[in-house]
Amino acid sequence: MTIWRAAALLARAGNGGALATVARTLGSTPVPVGTKMLVGPAGRLEGSIGGGCVEADVLEVAQAATGHGPLIRTHHLNADIAGDLGLSCGGTVDIVVEPLVQHEAFIAALEAAALAVQGTLTTALDWSHGPVKHFSPGTGDGSGAAAVLSLDRRTMIEHLLPPPRVVVFGAGHVGSAIAHAAAVAGFRVVVVDDRPEFADPARFPSTTCVVAAPVAAALAQVSIGAQDAVVIATRGHRHDAAILELVATTGAGYVGLLGSRRKQAVVTKALRAAGVPAAALERVHVPVGLPIGAETPEEIAVSVAAELIAWRRRPSS
């Protein structure tokens, strides 16, 4: 269940609670803009906005917001607060704390956000004439920002963007573990395998798209672009090479291949002979995952998920 859906249920129940959103940051801060924490009548229910003094203050403010509408809390992470959080000091964070109220339009906006892949959620912070929250489906303004607090501090605009997608070729023990780890890490996940007994949706989280088809047919269904990561973890060199030959030149933002340096040399030599450009092969991560000494499928999955997160959080060019 998404935090939007949980907030909508809490609002509809009418038992109080609040949704805290990091709306603006400056300098070094514990969490990025758009991070949320759901607060119930008894305290924090889901999410975190950094812990320590900041979170304690927001929990207290959440009770006050119930009767007054949204409140903005500004925290300067000086040496004392930063020390409590285990952070480097110097950042400033603005947090919007909005009460969860039994207001149909307000709840409808939360529910729409929960169901949408992308769009824009606008929240008025002046509730003198009642709650104002509106969701517009679509691509937003393309800014890529998770949340923006208006300069006059009267409006919060949140651009909901779909998380990057990971396409895992191979649904065996390792591929399955990678798919599960990537899903837990917040990626959209597609699993492809030509064996129906492995490409079984029952083996994966309900949010995972499972494609039972040969690679060429699968690629016709799953168009791969710059916002996608590809992980190849099939049952052998021959299958890996066939997939890499088709995937290497797709423009995927990340391509990783399960295996050793020797496997890389063998596969690369074969694909170069088949006419695959050297530049397309040089960007392939082999072995896939961070070098943490992983051995079991679960350990390998952790190393791969960590490398995918590093790719996802890379600085914008």
RATA-V817432 format. One record per backbone hydrogen bond with DSSP energy under -0.5 kcal/mol. CO is the residue of the C=O (numbers start at 0). NH is the residue of the N-H. Records with the same first field share a line. If there is no record, write none. Layout:
CO = NH ; NH
//
This chain:
1 = 5
2 = 6
3 = 7
4 = 8
5 = 9
6 = 10
7 = 11
8 = 12
9 = 13 ; 14
10 = 13
16 = 99
17 = 38
18 = 97
19 = 36
20 = 22 ; 95
21 = 33
22 = 148
23 = 93
25 = 91
26 = 28
27 = 90
31 = 34
34 = 21
35 = 47
36 = 19 ; 38
37 = 44 ; 45
38 = 17
39 = 42
42 = 39
45 = 37
50 = 53 ; 54
51 = 55
52 = 56
53 = 57
54 = 58
55 = 59
56 = 60
57 = 61
58 = 62
59 = 62 ; 63
60 = 64
61 = 65
62 = 65
63 = 66 ; 67
64 = 67 ; 68
70 = 72 ; 96
71 = 73
72 = 74 ; 94
74 = 76 ; 92
75 = 77
76 = 89
77 = 81
78 = 82
79 = 83
80 = 84
81 = 85 ; 86
90 = 76
91 = 25
92 = 74
93 = 22 ; 23
94 = 72 ; 96
95 = 20 ; 97
96 = 70
97 = 18
98 = 100
100 = 102
102 = 106
103 = 107
104 = 108
105 = 109
106 = 110
107 = 111
108 = 112
109 = 113
110 = 114
111 = 115
117 = 137
118 = 159
119 = 121 ; 135
120 = 157
121 = 133
122 = 155
124 = 126
126 = 129
131 = 123
133 = 121
135 = 119
138 = 141
144 = 158
147 = 149 ; 156
149 = 152
153 = 124 ; 125
154 = 149
155 = 122 ; 157
156 = 147 ; 158
157 = 120 ; 159
158 = 160
159 = 118
163 = 187
164 = 166 ; 228
165 = 167 ; 189
166 = 168 ; 230
167 = 169 ; 191
168 = 232
171 = 175
172 = 176
173 = 177
174 = 178
175 = 179
176 = 180
177 = 181
178 = 182
179 = 183
180 = 184
181 = 186
182 = 185
187 = 165
188 = 208
189 = 167
190 = 210
191 = 169
192 = 212
193 = 195
194 = 197 ; 198
197 = 199
198 = 200
199 = 202
200 = 203
204 = 207
207 = 209
208 = 190 ; 210
209 = 211
210 = 192 ; 212
213 = 217
214 = 218
215 = 219
216 = 220
217 = 220 ; 221
220 = 222
221 = 223
224 = 227 ; 252
226 = 164
227 = 252 ; 253
228 = 166
229 = 255
230 = 168 ; 232
231 = 257
235 = 239
236 = 240
237 = 241
238 = 242
239 = 243
240 = 244
241 = 245
242 = 246
243 = 247
246 = 249
253 = 229
254 = 284
255 = 231
256 = 287
259 = 263
260 = 264
261 = 265
262 = 266
263 = 267
264 = 268
265 = 269
266 = 270
267 = 271
268 = 272
269 = 273
270 = 275
271 = 274
276 = 280
277 = 281
278 = 282
280 = 283
283 = 285
284 = 256
289 = 291
295 = 299
296 = 300
297 = 301
298 = 302
299 = 303
300 = 304
301 = 305
302 = 289 ; 306
303 = 307
304 = 308
305 = 309
306 = 310
307 = 311
308 = 312
310 = 313
//
